[in-house]
Amino acid sequence: MNIQIFGKSKCFDTKKAERYFKERRIPFQPIDLPKKGMSRGELQSVKNAVGGLEALIDKNSAEAPLVLYLAYEADKEEKLLECPALIKTPVVRNGRQATVGYKPEIWETWK
C-alpha cells in the first residue's frame, strides 16, 4: 500500500485517520493540504475515485458557497486548486483509490 493522507493540522478526522494507520503499522505520507495543496493530476485522480467534485467540497467552510455556486465544473476545479482549504479532509489515497472523510470501513478493504 502507498497511503497518502491530505489533511489539515487542526482537523479532528485527519488526526483520527493518521491514528488509524499508525495503530495498524501501515506507513503513510501525511500532506498538509492548506500549505502544499494538490496537483491537478492528484485532484483528477481523487475526483474520479470519489465520484465527482461535489464530494470533495467542504460544505461547512465559510467560503464553500464560492465554489458550490460556480456554473462550470472546470471553474470549481480551478477554485479548489487555488484554495485547497476548501477541500473536505482527510483525503486518503492509495494509488487510484481514494476516500474523503474518515472511512475505516473502506480502508480495511485496501489490504
N, C-alpha and C positions, 0 to 999 in steps of 0.2 A: 504494500500500500504506500502511496505517496500523498499523504494528507497535508492540505494547506488550510489554515483557519484564518479567514479575513474577519477581523473584528475591531471593536473599539475598546480602549483600555478601561472605560467605565461601564461597559455593558455586562450585566449580570449573566446573560445567556452565553456570551463569549467565554466568560470565566468558567461556566459550567461545562461548556464543550471542551475547553482545554483540560479541565479536570477529568472528564470522561476518558479522554485519550491517554492522559498521564497514568490514571489508575490501571489501565489495561496495558501499559507499557508499549503503546503504539506511538512511534515517533511522528511528530508533526512539525510543520513550519508555521509559526504564528506571523501574521502580517497585519500591521496597524493600518487599517483601512483609511482613516482620515488623513494620515501622513503620506502613505505610499500610493493609495488608490488601487485601481485595477487597470490593466492594459485593455485595449479594445478587444483583443483576442480572448482574454480571460472573461471579460464581460459577456461576449458572444457565447462562449462555452457554457458559462453558468446559466445564461438566459435560456439556452436550448435545453439544458438539463432540468431546470425547474419549471418550465412551461411558460416562459414569457417575462417581459419586463415588469408587469404588474406585481408579480410575486416578489420582485427584488426591492420594490419601493417601500421605505419605512413610512407607513401611513401615520405614525404617531409623531413624526418630525414636524416642526413648525413650518418648514419650507416644502413639505410634501405637496401642497396644492400647486406649487410652481411646476412640479413635474406631472402630476396627475391630470392637469387640465391642458397640457400641451396636445395639439391635434395629431401630430405625426410621431410615429414610433422612433424615427431617426432623431427627432428633436429631444425626445425623452432620454434616449441613449446618450446623446451628447451632454445633456444636463447631468446625468449620473456620472459620466466620465469627468466632468468639470468639478462636480461636488460629490465626492464619494461618501460623505457623511449622510447622504440621503438613502443609502443602501441599507436595507434591514440586515442586522447581524445576529449571529455569526453566519458567514457563508463558508461552508465546509466543502472542500473539493477533494476528490480522489480521482485523478485523471479526468475523464469525461463525465463522471458522476458528480453531482453537487446537491447540496441542500441549503435552504435558507431557514434560519432559526435553529432551535435546539431540537434535534430529531434523532435520539439514540436508537429508536426502533429501526430506522433506515441504516444507520452506521453499522449496526450489528450484521446486516446482510452483506456488507462490503468485504468480508473476510475472504 
